[in-house]
Amino acid sequence: MQSRYHEVYDGWVKDPEGFWAEAARDIDWFKPWDKVFDGDAGVYGRWFTGAECNTCHNALDRHVASGRADQVALIHDSAITGTIAKLTYAELLAEVNALASVLRDQGVGKGDRVILYMPMVAEAAVAMLACARLGAIHSVVFGGFAAKELATRIDDATPKLIVSASCGIEPGRVVAYKPLLDAAIELSAHRPETCIILQRLQLGCDLVAGRDIDYAETVGAARAAGRTVECVPVAATDPLYVLYTSGTTGQPKGVVRDNGGHMVALKWSMENEFGVKPGEVFWAASDVGWVVGHSYIVYAPLLHGCTTILFEGKPVGTPDAGTFWRVISEHGVVALFTAPTAFRAIKKEDPQGLFVPKYDLSKFRTLFLAGERADPETIKWAEQKLKVPVIDHWWQTETGHPISQNPVGLGILPVKYGSPCVPMPGFDVRVLDDAGHEVERGTLGNVVVKLPLPPGCLPTLWNADERFFNAYLTEFPGYYKTADAGFIDDDNYLFIMARTDDIINVAGHRLSTGGMEEVVAEHPDVAECAVIGIADAMKGQIPCGFIVLNSGVDRDVAIIEKEVVGLVRDRIGPVAAFKMVVTIKRLPKTRSGKILRGTMQKIADSEEWKMPATIDDPAILDEITEVLKARGIGVI
């Protein structure tokens, strides 16, 4: 079909408030707004001021009342434990009511903070919704975070209560959460009054007398008694949650998400941007500890009346590279949203895509990739093997929903490999030079968004308006700084090339590491790659490429490295000064799949570095250090 994108986007440009007021009609409000947008409220303005609502009501109660009571709302598929559980909208509402009753018994009410330190279990989503029902503010901390990292979040959020579990389960190991939680509370200046602990079969734990209560016992009693809690009306501008993202100062930044604008933006995105209809099965293969888990595992699908999948597993190894296809086939998934790194892992283990035809993917329509730059080779591989559109899109923890993408629901636009397509309604994206002037089309610069940000984006940081202003709004007055570098082409397609920190200066030339990675990834033997800039006395910086080879490649590594250098010289030219390629077993990544380029750069430059709190496997950095030393890189 012909895309309606330009018509819809132009409609937003002409009347932003009218556009979002129309979108807000899909949400139930207890009290209407006084103003769609109040430019005098908050740091840069607030959406739907004066309105009252409740996010849990919109995610559950209204669907039960309107005929979806018996539709499956949530599927918990644990590839690690080999179990599957399904909850209908009515059953999920009953679970949320039961936990909300227990939380209320413990004194949790409107505006109180509750930290959720949970593995990928259904109870994590239940806890988020129970907090929303009470008007409490949840702050999910990624399960398995070290005690010190959890402690800093406890001290910043000052929660009345913590919901946690005895353990998390990773391929081949069980991670004991309770000792980490206990240590974090010991380290914290703030002490929560109560901890509700979910005991998992794989590893139980002892409860602290007078503080810890058993989840199954207390929630089970509330469920058996049929206890319910009315949804507490909150202001549209009241916080729904605080989600901490790493800060450059070491102090994590608490991204605030409000209730009203968040619901409006997410509900609108499901059909218009992701092309998914109510009643269909949507799967975001992320973690509830990250923003994707908040937006597109829990809130957006349920607000839209979909069936959502909460998956405990990995793209490979649980048990093989066909796991994703098994989930899609078994549950009738129409759209999958995951990180490019997941597909690079699948491609590395199964480069020929031999697992794909073993499963019935007839209902599967669209693959969405986000979280890190999707290299064209990975997109082409997925297109070829899955025979569905592969949509790269770009957004941030701070924005909560896509800044740019190919809007499936409005009609797919032509694909340009390497681009997350065009800005979505609400986002006026510009590219500026360091002095704040707009650059010509096709020129690399700082990607910014003209204020105000649309509904659903962060209005501020938790208890830190000044820090928010200084971190995001000061450098380019009138704009939100994304800290990403890229360019916009003549068709208004956006290309995100790197974080601004990853733009390297080679003998006065500003070069994108993302552009080099795009070329390196084209080599048929390369499964994954990363390019960083390392210090050079003559040129300031020179690029160094790290490559991970596909499984089964047995060619001479030195020849492959030489071929990769040749590729970059042919495509980008001698100006790139690309002469160094290092083959490694694995790239260091966060648990959400982002490559830790900054840490790799510090190792290569012999600078002091700290172990990143979010790293998936710390041993990888030792492996890289040894490889670099053997090549004479990073040796003082």
C-alpha positions in Angstrom: 0.0 0.0 0.0 1.1 3.6 -0.5 2.5 5.0 2.7 0.5 7.7 4.6 3.6 8.7 6.5 4.2 12.1 4.8 0.6 13.1 5.2 0.5 12.0 8.9 3.9 13.7 9.7 2.8 16.9 8.0 -0.4 16.8 10.0 1.6 16.7 13.2 3.9 19.6 12.0 0.9 21.8 11.3 -1.0 21.1 14.6 1.1 19.2 17.2 -1.4 19.7 20.0 -4.3 18.6 17.8 -2.4 15.6 16.7 -1.7 14.4 20.3 -5.2 15.3 21.5 -6.6 13.0 18.8 -4.2 10.2 19.7 -5.2 10.6 23.4 -8.8 9.6 22.5 -7.5 6.0 22.6 -6.8 6.3 26.3 -9.3 6.2 29.2 -9.1 9.4 31.4 -10.6 9.9 34.8 -10.4 13.6 34.3 -9.7 15.5 31.0 -6.7 17.8 30.6 -6.7 21.5 31.0 -4.0 21.9 28.4 -2.7 19.4 25.8 0.7 21.0 26.2 1.7 23.5 28.9 5.0 25.2 27.9 5.3 26.9 31.3 5.3 23.7 33.2 8.4 21.6 34.1 11.8 22.1 32.6 10.7 22.5 28.9 6.9 22.0 29.2 4.5 19.1 30.1 1.8 17.2 28.3 -1.8 16.7 29.3 -1.6 19.0 32.4 -4.6 18.8 34.7 -5.6 15.3 33.4 -6.0 12.3 35.7 -5.6 8.7 34.7 -4.2 5.3 35.7 -1.8 3.2 33.5 -2.9 -0.2 35.0 -6.5 0.6 34.3 -5.7 1.2 30.6 -3.5 -1.9 30.4 -5.8 -4.4 32.1 -9.2 -3.3 33.6 -10.7 -1.7 30.4 -9.8 -4.7 28.3 -11.4 -7.1 30.8 -14.5 -4.9 30.8 -14.6 -4.7 27.0 -14.4 -8.4 26.1 -10.8 -9.4 26.3 -11.0 -11.1 29.7 -10.3 -14.6 28.2 -7.7 -13.5 25.7 -4.1 -14.4 26.6 -2.4 -11.2 27.8 1.0 -12.5 28.8 3.0 -15.6 27.8 6.0 -16.4 30.0 8.3 -18.6 27.9 11.4 -19.8 29.7 13.7 -21.5 27.3 16.2 -22.0 30.2 13.8 -23.9 32.5 11.8 -25.4 29.6 8.5 -24.0 31.0 5.7 -22.0 29.5 2.9 -20.2 31.4 0.0 -18.2 30.0 -2.1 -15.6 31.7 -5.4 -14.2 30.3 -6.3 -10.5 30.8 -8.6 -11.6 33.6 -6.0 -13.8 35.3 -3.3 -11.1 35.0 -5.6 -8.6 36.5 -6.3 -11.0 39.4 -2.5 -11.4 40.0 -2.0 -7.7 39.9 -4.8 -7.1 42.3 -3.4 -9.7 44.7 0.1 -8.2 44.7 -1.3 -4.6 44.9 -3.2 -5.7 48.0 0.0 -7.0 49.6 1.9 -3.8 48.7 -0.9 -1.7 50.2 -0.8 -3.8 53.3 2.9 -2.8 53.6 2.0 0.9 53.4 2.8 1.5 49.7 0.7 4.3 48.3 0.6 7.0 45.7 4.0 8.5 45.0 6.0 5.9 47.0 8.9 4.3 45.2 9.3 0.5 44.9 12.4 -1.1 43.5 12.0 -4.2 41.4 15.1 -6.4 41.3 13.8 -9.3 39.3 14.7 -12.0 36.7 12.6 -12.5 33.6 9.6 -14.0 35.2 5.9 -13.1 34.9 5.9 -11.7 38.4 8.2 -8.9 37.2 5.5 -7.6 34.9 2.9 -8.2 37.6 4.9 -6.0 40.0 5.2 -3.2 37.6 1.5 -3.1 37.0 0.7 -3.4 40.7 2.8 -0.3 41.4 1.0 1.5 38.6 -2.4 0.5 40.0 -1.5 2.1 43.4 0.0 5.2 41.9 3.4 4.1 43.3 6.5 4.7 41.2 8.4 1.6 40.2 12.1 1.5 39.5 13.3 -1.7 37.8 16.9 -2.6 38.4 18.3 -5.2 36.0 18.5 -8.5 37.9 22.0 -9.6 38.7 23.4 -6.0 38.9 26.2 -5.9 41.5 25.4 -4.9 45.0 27.2 -1.5 44.7 25.1 -0.6 41.6 21.9 -1.6 43.3 22.8 0.3 46.4 23.3 3.6 44.5 19.8 3.2 43.0 18.4 2.4 46.4 19.9 5.6 47.8 18.7 7.7 44.9 15.1 6.4 44.7 14.7 5.8 48.5 12.1 3.0 48.0 9.6 2.1 50.7 9.8 -1.5 49.5 11.8 -3.9 47.3 10.3 -6.8 45.3 13.0 -9.4 44.4 13.6 -13.1 43.8 15.9 -15.7 45.2 17.7 -16.1 41.9 18.0 -15.5 38.2 18.9 -18.2 35.7 21.4 -17.8 32.9 22.5 -20.5 30.5 24.7 -22.9 32.5 24.5 -21.0 35.8 22.2 -19.9 38.5 22.7 -16.3 39.8 21.8 -15.9 43.5 20.0 -12.5 43.8 19.3 -12.5 47.5 23.0 -12.2 48.7 23.4 -9.3 46.2 20.2 -7.6 47.6 21.2 -8.1 51.2 24.7 -6.7 50.5 23.2 -3.7 48.6 20.9 -2.9 51.6 23.9 -3.0 53.9 25.8 -0.6 51.7 22.8 1.8 51.4 22.2 4.8 53.6 18.5 4.4 52.9 16.9 1.2 54.2 13.6 -0.1 52.7 11.0 -1.1 55.2 10.1 -4.4 53.5 11.4 -6.9 50.9 8.9 -9.2 49.1 10.9 -12.3 47.9 9.8 -14.7 45.2 11.4 -18.1 45.9 12.3 -19.9 42.7 12.7 -23.7 42.5 16.2 -23.5 41.1 17.7 -21.9 44.2 15.9 -20.9 47.4 17.1 -18.3 50.0 16.7 -17.4 53.7 14.4 -14.6 54.6 15.5 -11.8 57.0 13.2 -11.8 60.0 11.2 -8.7 60.4 12.0 -7.4 56.9 11.5 -10.1 54.2 8.1 -11.6 53.4 7.4 -14.5 51.1 5.8 -13.6 47.7 4.0 -16.8 47.1 2.6 -17.0 50.6 1.3 -13.5 50.9 0.2 -13.0 47.3 -1.4 -16.4 47.3 -3.5 -15.6 50.3 -4.6 -12.3 48.8 -5.5 -14.1 45.5 -7.4 -16.9 47.4 -9.4 -14.2 49.2 -10.2 -12.5 45.9 -8.9 -9.2 47.2 -9.0 -6.2 44.8 -7.6 -2.7 44.8 -9.2 0.2 43.0 -7.0 1.9 40.5 -5.7 5.1 42.1 -6.1 8.2 40.0 -2.8 10.0 39.3 -2.0 13.2 37.4 -1.0 12.6 33.8 2.3 14.4 34.7 2.9 12.2 37.8 5.8 9.7 37.4 4.9 6.1 36.4 8.5 4.9 36.8 12.1 5.9 37.2 14.6 3.9 35.1 18.3 4.4 35.8 20.8 4.7 33.0 24.5 5.0 33.4 25.8 8.5 33.9 29.1 9.9 32.8 29.9 11.0 36.3 29.4 7.5 37.7 26.2 8.6 39.4 23.3 6.9 37.5 20.7 9.1 35.9 17.1 8.4 36.9 15.0 8.8 33.7 11.5 9.8 34.7 8.5 8.6 32.7 5.1 10.1 33.3 1.7 8.4 33.1 -0.4 10.3 30.6 1.9 11.1 27.7 3.6 7.7 28.0 0.3 5.9 27.4 -0.7 8.1 24.5 2.6 7.7 22.7 3.0 4.0 23.2 -0.6 3.2 22.2 -0.2 5.2 19.1 3.1 3.6 18.2 1.8 0.0 18.3 -0.5 0.2 15.2 1.0 3.1 13.3 4.7 2.4 13.8 4.8 -1.3 14.4 1.8 -2.3 12.4 0.3 -4.6 15.0 -3.4 -4.9 15.8 -5.2 -5.6 19.1 -5.4 -9.3 19.8 -2.2 -10.2 17.9 0.9 -11.6 19.5 3.9 -9.2 19.8 7.3 -10.2 21.1 10.0 -7.9 22.3 13.0 -10.1 23.1 14.5 -7.8 25.7 14.7 -7.6 29.5 12.3 -5.8 31.8 15.4 -4.1 33.3 15.8 -2.1 30.1 13.6 0.5 28.5 12.6 -1.9 25.7 11.2 -4.2 28.3 9.2 -1.4 30.0 7.8 0.0 26.7 7.4 -3.0 24.5 7.2 -6.1 26.7 4.9 -4.7 29.4 3.2 -1.4 28.6 2.6 -0.8 24.9 1.3 -4.3 24.0 -1.1 -4.4 27.0 -2.3 -0.8 26.4 -3.0 -2.0 22.8 -4.8 -5.2 23.8 -2.2 -7.5 22.4 -0.7 -10.7 23.7 2.9 -10.1 24.8 5.7 -12.5 25.4 8.1 -12.3 28.3 11.1 -14.6 27.3 13.7 -16.0 29.6 16.5 -17.2 27.4 19.1 -16.3 24.8 19.1 -16.2 21.0 21.7 -19.0 21.0 22.4 -21.8 23.5 18.9 -22.2 24.9 19.2 -24.7 23.4 20.4 -23.7 19.9 20.3 -21.0 17.2 16.7 -21.9 16.4 15.2 -20.7 19.7 13.7 -17.5 18.3 12.0 -19.4 15.5 10.6 -21.9 17.9 9.0 -19.1 20.0 7.6 -17.3 16.9 6.2 -20.6 15.6 4.8 -21.9 18.9 3.0 -18.7 19.9 2.0 -17.3 16.5 4.1 -14.1 16.8 3.4 -11.5 14.1 6.2 -9.1 15.0 9.6 -9.6 16.8 11.5 -6.7 18.3 15.1 -7.4 19.3 18.6 -6.1 19.2 20.9 -6.4 16.2 23.4 -8.2 18.4 20.9 -11.1 18.9 20.8 -11.6 15.1 24.5 -11.4 14.8 24.8 -14.1 17.4 22.3 -16.3 15.5 24.1 -15.6 12.2 27.4 -16.5 13.7 26.1 -19.9 14.9 24.0 -20.7 11.9 25.3 -18.6 9.0 23.3 -20.7 6.4 20.1 -20.2 8.4 19.5 -24.0 8.5 17.2 -23.7 11.6 14.7 -21.3 9.9 12.9 -23.8 7.6 12.4 -26.2 10.6 9.6 -24.0 12.0 6.3 -22.6 10.8 6.7 -18.9 10.5 3.6 -18.3 8.4 2.1 -15.7 10.9 5.4 -13.8 11.2 5.2 -10.5 9.4 8.0 -8.1 10.6 11.3 -8.0 12.3 12.3 -4.8 14.2 15.9 -4.2 15.2 17.0 -1.5 17.7 19.3 -0.9 20.6 22.5 -0.6 18.6 23.3 0.3 15.1 22.0 -2.4 12.7 24.7 -3.1 10.1 23.4 -3.6 6.6 24.9 -7.2 6.4 22.9 -8.4 9.3 19.7 -6.8 7.9 20.3 -8.4 4.5 20.9 -11.8 6.1 17.7 -11.6 8.1 15.7 -10.5 5.1 17.1 -13.3 3.0 16.5 -16.0 5.6 13.1 -14.9 7.0 11.6 -13.4 3.9 9.9 -10.6 5.9 10.6 -6.8 6.1 13.4 -6.0 8.5 12.9 -2.6 10.1 15.8 -0.8 11.7 14.7 1.9 14.1 16.4 4.3 16.6 15.4 5.6 20.0 16.8 5.9 23.5 16.1 5.1 27.1 15.3 8.8 27.5 12.7 8.9 24.7 10.8 5.7 25.6 9.6 5.1 22.0 11.1 5.4 18.5 12.5 8.7 17.3 12.8 7.3 13.8 11.8 4.2 12.0 10.0 2.9 8.9 6.4 3.2 9.9 4.9 -0.2 9.1 1.3 0.7 10.1 1.3 3.8 7.9 2.8 1.9 5.0 6.4 0.9 4.5 8.7 3.4 2.9 11.7 2.3 0.6 14.5 0.8 2.7 17.9 2.4 2.8 20.4 0.1 4.4 22.2 1.8 7.3 19.3 4.1 8.0 16.6 3.8 10.7 14.5 5.7 8.1 12.5 8.9 8.9 11.6 10.8 12.0 8.3 9.8 13.7 5.5 12.4 14.5 6.6 14.3 17.5 10.3 14.4 16.6 11.7 17.3 14.7 15.2 16.0 14.1 18.1 18.2 13.1 21.9 17.8 12.6 24.1 20.6 14.0 27.8 21.4 14.0 29.6 21.9 17.3 28.7 25.6 17.3 25.0 24.8 17.0 24.4 25.6 13.3 22.5 23.3 11.0 24.8 21.5 8.6 24.1 20.7 4.9 22.3 17.5 4.0 24.6 14.5 4.0 27.1 16.1 6.4 28.0 14.4 9.7 27.1 16.3 12.8 25.4 16.2 16.2 21.9 14.7 16.0 19.4 16.8 18.1 15.6 17.0 18.5 13.9 20.4 18.5 12.0 21.1 21.8 9.5 20.3 23.0 10.0 16.5 23.1 6.7 14.7 22.3 4.6 12.8 24.9 6.2 9.8 26.4 9.7 11.2 26.5 11.5 12.1 29.8 10.3 15.4 31.3 13.4 15.4 33.6 15.7 13.3 35.8 14.6 12.0 39.2 15.1 14.8 41.7 17.6 16.4 39.3 16.1 19.1 37.1 19.3 21.1 36.9 21.3 18.0 36.0 18.7 17.2 33.3 19.0 20.7 31.9 22.8 20.6 31.9 23.1 17.1 30.5 20.6 17.4 27.6 19.4 20.9 26.9 22.4 23.3 27.6 24.8 22.5 24.8 22.3 23.3 22.0 19.7 25.8 23.3 16.2 24.9 22.1 17.2 21.3 21.4 17.5 18.0 23.1 21.0 16.6 22.7 20.9 12.9 21.7 24.7 12.5 22.0 24.5 10.5 18.7 26.3 11.6 15.6 24.9 11.2 12.1 23.4 12.9 9.0 20.2 13.4 7.2 20.0 12.8 3.4 18.0 14.6 0.7 15.0 12.3 1.3 15.0 13.2 5.0 16.3 9.7 6.0 18.3 9.7 9.1 21.7 7.9 9.4 23.0 7.3 12.9 26.7 6.6 12.6 28.0 6.5 16.2 27.8 8.0 19.6 29.5 11.4 19.4 32.2 10.0 21.6 32.9 7.4 18.9 33.6 9.9 16.1 37.4 9.8 15.7 39.7 12.5 14.5 42.3 11.1 12.2 44.8 13.8 11.2 42.1 16.5 11.3 39.4 14.4 9.5 36.3 13.5 11.5 35.5 9.9 10.7 32.6 7.7 11.8 33.5 4.3 13.3 30.0 3.2 12.4 30.8 3.8 8.7 33.9 1.6 9.0 32.1 -1.1 10.9 29.5 -1.2 8.0 32.3 -2.0 5.6 34.1 -4.5 7.9 30.8 -6.4 8.4 30.5 -7.0 4.7 33.4 -9.5 4.8 31.8 -13.0 4.4 33.9 -14.5 7.3 33.1 -11.7 9.8 30.2 -12.4 12.2 30.6 -9.3 14.4 32.9 -6.3 14.5 33.7 -3.1 16.4 36.0 -0.2 15.3 37.5 2.1 17.9 39.9 5.0 17.7 43.2 4.6 19.5 45.8 7.2 20.3 48.5 7.9 17.7 51.3 10.4 18.2 51.3 11.4 14.5 47.6 11.4 13.5 46.0 12.0 16.9 43.9 8.8 16.5 43.9 5.9 14.2 41.1 3.3 13.8 41.5 -0.3 15.1 39.1 -3.0 14.0 38.1 -5.9 16.1 36.5 -8.9 14.3 34.8 -12.1 15.5 34.7 -14.8 12.8 31.7 -16.9 11.9 31.6 -20.4 13.4 33.4 -23.0 11.1 35.8 -20.5 9.5 39.2 -22.1 9.3 41.1 -19.8 6.9 44.3 -18.1 7.9 43.4 -15.3 10.3 46.2 -13.0 9.0 44.8 -13.3 5.4 41.3 -12.4 6.6 42.6 -9.4 8.5 44.5 -8.2 5.5 41.3 -8.6 3.3 39.3 -6.5 5.8 41.9 -3.7 5.7 41.7 -3.8 1.9 37.9 -3.6 2.0 38.0 -0.4 4.1 40.7 1.2 2.0 38.7 0.5 -1.1 35.4 1.8 0.2 36.4 4.7 2.5 39.9 5.5 1.2 43.3 6.0 2.6 42.0 9.0 4.6 40.6 6.4 7.1 44.2 5.3 7.9 42.6 1.8 8.6 45.6 -0.6 8.9 45.0 -2.5 12.1 42.6 -5.4 12.5 42.6 -7.7 15.5 40.7 -11.1 15.6 39.1 -11.9 18.9 36.8 -14.7 20.2 34.1 -12.4 21.6 33.2 -8.7 21.8 32.5 -7.3 25.3 28.9 -6.3 25.6 26.4 -5.1 28.1 23.6 -7.5 29.0 21.4 -5.6 26.6 23.8 -6.2 23.8 25.6 -2.9 23.4 29.3 -3.2 22.6 31.6 -1.6 25.2 33.7 0.4 22.8 34.7 2.9 25.4 36.2 0.3 27.7 38.0 -1.3 24.7 39.5 2.1 23.8 40.8 2.7 27.3 42.5 -0.8 27.3 44.0 -0.1 23.9 45.2 3.4 25.0 46.7 2.0 28.3 44.3 4.2 30.3 42.8 3.4 33.7 39.4 1.7 33.3 36.7 0.4 35.5 34.8 -2.9 35.1 31.4 -1.7 33.6 28.5 -2.7 35.9 26.4 -3.9 33.0 29.0 -6.2 31.3 27.7 -9.6 30.4 31.0 -11.5 30.9 34.0 -9.7 32.5 36.4 -12.5 31.3 36.1 -11.1 27.7 38.1 -8.0 28.7 41.0 -10.1 29.9 40.9 -12.0 26.6 41.0 -8.7 24.6 43.9 -7.4 26.8 45.9 -10.5 26.1 45.3 -10.3 22.4 46.3 -6.6 22.3 49.4 -7.2 24.3 50.5 -9.9 21.9 50.1 -7.4 19.1 52.0 -4.7 21.1 48.9 -2.6 21.6 48.1 -1.1 25.0 51.5 -2.0 26.4 53.0 0.8 28.5 
